[in-house]
Amino acid sequence: MSHCCRARRPRHHRSRAAWVALVAALCMAPGLAFSDSSADGSRVVDDTKMPDVSVVYSNLTVIRYNPLGLQNRFRIGWRKRLSDSDSVLRKNTYFMASLTALITPSLERVGVRLEFQPLAILQLYAGAEWAWYLGNFDYLTSYKDAAQDYSDTALAAAADRGENYAASGLRLTAGAMLQAKVGPIAVRSNTRAHYHRLNSRASDPVWFDIFDDLLTPRRGLSFIQNNDLLFVKGRLVAGIRHTWSRSMLDDDALAAVPSNLSPRDSTHRVGPFVAYRLTKENKYASSRFRRPTLVLLTQWWVQHPWRTGQDTSQALPWTVLAFTFDGQLSGS
């Protein structure tokens, strides 16, 4: 259960997989209520409605290609329903506080996360994690400016010279997700900001974040946005996703980049995905193992400093195969 391990040729990086969990969540749409008869047959459990208070967990395993990686993400949290309303907008609104962990062959993170969903169409979240970069699989590398070569080929060569190293640092996250569904058609936009405070070698101002595949400031912000257009039918979700990322590199770091080179501070990719839930239980079924789901995403790089022909062919897509499930450990 680990993350982005990079073997040699093709090179491996770390995955940014927070968005896959959101795809899986939508595909596990609620169904109808079911009867759970007690001795007198009068008790009815509505498993389309969130328990008032519950302890829940989720698990996500991801295999990624271009760059190649492997990760496992675990979350366990306390959740409180905010409303008893059955209206479309207010049903199953909640607040949740969680502990999180990410395990990979070259990177580990532990932290806390808060979620607040005041309306069905809006989710707000924030988190703090401490990250350990283990100094293996050609990772971690940092630079004096953004003009340096951090392609797969260059990362492997730097590791051969012993230039990759272990480090640690703080990662803060804040984000918002907007979503809506009419009939079988759903749309969703998930935007998150990360603040990094990395203990880089020699206080290098920029470093290559192999998890998000993005050149990132040592102390500064990066942004990632996923926009989805989805078709939802039963246990199947199919759609298309556009992913945009941007790092807020300072002017000194960018000044060294020749004007004829691809932008170092942003990337775009787009492509289809499909997710299929393997079981029929509803979203809030009282079960410790529920909603196992397979997810396949394939996106082609539209903009990237090294993956649109400069080092890796643009015909080679970024591909993710994921398996996710969750469960309720207690609820009332």
Order of alpha helices (4+ residues) and beta strands (2+ residues): alpha-beta-beta-beta-beta-beta-beta-beta-beta-alpha-beta-beta-beta-beta-beta-beta-alpha-beta-beta-beta
